[in-house]
Amino acid sequence: MTRKILEILSDVRPDLDFENEISLVSDGSLDSFDIVTIISELNDAFDIKIKVNDLTPENFNSLGAIKT
């Protein structure tokens, strides 16, 4: 699962080091368009629905946060 998530993230933003970055949203590396794209890709890849109340910066600041 981690590999697939990393693949999705790298497809969206190949310029970022998702394996080591811990403040993707907080430092402005990911913008709202990136987040929407990532959510859409994750929803499609894993047949999940990410809830509105889960759309917090903390949940998208790192690969680890996105996995959970």
Order of alpha helices (4+ residues) and beta strands (2+ residues): alpha-alpha-alpha
